[in-house]
């Protein structure tokens, strides 16, 4: 006798109380209808509203769904796309000022 187990393809979108997507979990690169949960992985299941669906459709091209587990984290994206360039820009300006001061002497 042989037993096999199959894990169903799933995608879970975690949203905050304002229906902003916080994170997305996936175990497939296939297109599946996601389940929406409130605030965490064990939160209440809520409807896939137009608000959530619009955000999801906008994020999908930026997400690597061939990775398993957490495939999107709003905090991680913010750090790397919004805060990092400002820090790099400040660092570049600082270095430029150092060189200008050095060359003027």
N, C-alpha and C positions, 0 to 999 in steps of 0.2 A: 504494500500500500504506500502510495506517495502523496504527500501533501504539498501544495504550493500556496503561497500567499501573494497577493497583489495589493500594492498600495495605490489607492486611487489618486489620479492627478488632482492637485488642489492648489489654489492660490488664495491667500488671506490678506485683506487690506485692513490695516488698523487705522482708525480715525479718532480724532479727539471730539469733544462735545460740540465743537463748531463744524464738524464734518470735514476737517482738514486732514489729509492723509499724513500719518505719522510714520508708518512703515508698511512694507509689503513682504510677505513670506511666500515662497513658491517651491514646489518640488517638481516642476515641469517646465519645459520650454514651449510646450504646446499651448495653443490658445484655449483657455478655460474661463468659464464665468466665475469671477472671484466671489468669495464670501466676505462680508464686511463685518468687522467686530469693533465694538466701542472700547477704546482706551488701551486694550492689551489683548494678547492671544487668547485669553480665556473670558474676555468681555462678552457682553450680550451681542448676539447676532442681530444686525439691523439691515434694513433694505439698502440695496445698491441704488442710491438716488442719482439723479442727473448731476448734482453737484459733485459727488464722489466719482461718478463715471467720467465726467469731463476732466477732472484732475488726473485720474488714472490713465486716460487716453493720451494726455499730454506727457505724462511720465514714461509711458511704455517704451518709446524709442530710445530712451536714455538708460534703460535697465538691462542688465545682462541676465536673462532668464535661464541661461544654461548653467548658472550657479544655483546651488540648492540652499535652502534656508532663507535667511533674511537677505533680500535682494535690493531693498531700498530702505534708507533711514533718513528722514528729513533733517536730522541734526548733522549727520555726516555730510550730506550734500551742501548744507549751508556753510559748514566749515570750509569745504574745499572750493566752492564756487563763489562765495560772497566775501568771507573774511580773509582768505589767503591772498587774493590779489591786492587788497588794501595793504597788507603787511609787506608784500613783495615790493609794491610801489613805494612805500615808506622806506624800505631798506635801500632800494635803488637811489632814491633821492638823498638819503644819508650818505651813501658811498660817493655820489656825485659831489656833494658838499665837501667831503673829506679831500677828494682829489683837487677840487678847485682851491681850497685853502692851501694844500700842499704845493700846487703849481704856482700860486701867487707869491710864495715866500722866496 
